[in-house]
Amino acid sequence: MADQPRRPRTLNDARSEAEAAFKRATTKVADALPKTAAVPVPGVREQVTLRIDQDVLAYFQEGGPGWQDRINAALRKAAGK
């Protein structure tokens, strides 16, 4: 067979080749496991950002150290826990 002359590469050819190579090189990642409901663990605290009025914060901080525990207790009481 006679060698056929090569046609010049175009941008679309290069793009198609690159996309085909990428598809061959990548594999599908297994689906993530479904998240289960978080079970609260007693005594474990979660750090959050909470905006509180200055006067309310000052009230709890007047008692000195432990003001975060006092806010937590007040919130627990308000939540009926």
N, C-alpha and C positions, 0 to 999 in steps of 0.2 A: 504494500500500500504506500502510496505517496504521502509524504507529510503535507498536511494541509496548512496553509499559512494561518498563523494565529491572528485573531482579530484583536485590536487594541482594547485594553481594559478600560471600562468606564467607571465613574463613581458609583453607579447603581450596582455594577457587578461586584465591586469591592465591598459595598455595603451588604449585599446579599450573602457574599461569602463569609463576612464577619458575623452576620446574624446567624447563619447556619452553624458556624464554628462555636458560637456562644451557646446555642441551643444544645449542641452535642456535649459541651463541657459542663453544663449545669444540670443538676439533678433536682428533683422535687424534694423539698424538705417535708418530713413527716408532720402531720397536723399536730398542733400543740395539744397537750392533754387538757381536758375541760377543767376549769377552775372549780374547786369545791368551795362551799360556803365556809368562811373563816369561823372557827370555833374560838370564842373568847377564852383566853387563858387567865385564870385569876392572878391578880398581882402584877400583870404585865401592862405597862403603860405605853401609849403611842404618842410620839411627839407630833403636835399639831400647831398651827398658827391660829390664834384666836384674837379677834379685836374686841377689847373691852373698854367701856367708857373709863376715863381717867379717875373719876370719883369712885367708881366701883372697885377699880384696882387698888386705889389708895386705901379704901376701907379694909380690904383683905391683907394688904401689906402692913397696916398699922400694928398688927399682932406680931410682927417680926417673922423670923424664919418659919417655914411651914405654910406660907400663904398659898402656895399652889395646892397643897393638900386640902386647905380650907375651901378653896374654890371648887375642887373636885368633890368634896363632901356636899357642898351646896348644890352643885349640879346633879349629883346622885340623888339628893333629896327631892329636887325639882322633877327629876325623871321618875320618881316613885320607886326607887331601888333601895 
